[in-house]
Amino acid sequence: MNRKVLLDIAERTLAAYVTTFLGIIIADGFDLTSISALKAAAVAALPAALSVIKGAIGSRFGDKNSAAWLPERDKAGGGAAAAGPAGGR
């Protein structure tokens, strides 16, 4: 894996952790001093860990330059869309 892929996985992991943690904290009542907040932080780490696994799989079987599962799109603009309107006008 190259540096770009590792940064992509790190960004996706951090986003998964922050959004899950904030979602749980907001749903729980926003008391960051309680034990439930610490439990929320631990629970939020699970989707983030799964995000790392998903990114590693994506970099091997999907787009080789990112953590995406879908293959990279043709950057040259080729394909049916570049051929123009129907009838080849």
N, C-alpha and C positions, 0 to 999 in steps of 0.2 A: 504494500500500500504506500502511496506517496503522501506527501505532506498535505496536499489539498484534500485528499480523502479523509485523512485523520482530523483535519480541522472541520470538515463537513460533519463527520460523526460526532465530534465534540460539541458542535453547535446544536445538532439535533438532540443530543443527550441532555444538554443544559436546558434547552427549550422544553423538553418533555418533563424534566424534573421541576422546573419553575412553575410551569402551568399546572401540573398535577398538585404540587405543594400548595400553591395559591388557591386552587379550586377546593382542596380539602379544608384549608384554613378558613376560607370564606364560608363554606357550607357548615363548618363546625362552630363558628361564632367569633373568630378573630381574636382569641386570647392566646398570645404567643408565650405566656408564662406557664401555661398548664401542661400537664403530662400528655394530654391529647395532642398538643402541638408537636411534641417530640414523636409521638406515634405517627402523626401525619407526615412528618419528615421521613420517617422510615418507610412508610407506605409509598410515598412519592418516589423513593429511590427505585422501587421495583419497575415501573414503566421506563424510567431512565436507563436501567440496566438492560431491559429488553430493547431499547432504542440502540444501544451499542451492538447487540447481537444482530438486529435488523440491518444496521449499517454495514457490519462486516459481511453479512450475506449479500447485501446489495452491491458492495464493491467487488465481489467475486463473480456474481452471476448477472448483474444488471449493468448499469453504466460503470465502466472501469474507472472513470475520473470523478465519481461522486459516490455517495452512499445510497443513491436512488436505486430502486428495484427495476425500474423501467429502463430499457436500453436508450442510449443517447440518440437524440434526433439528428437527422441529416442536416448539418450546418450549411451545406452548399446550396440548399434550397431546391434540391432535386425532388423527384417523385411526381405523383399525379397533380399535386397542387401547383407545382411550378410549370406544368404544361399549358396552363391557360384555360380559357373557357372551353366547354364541350364543343367539339367540331374543329378544334385546332386553329381558331381565328387569330 
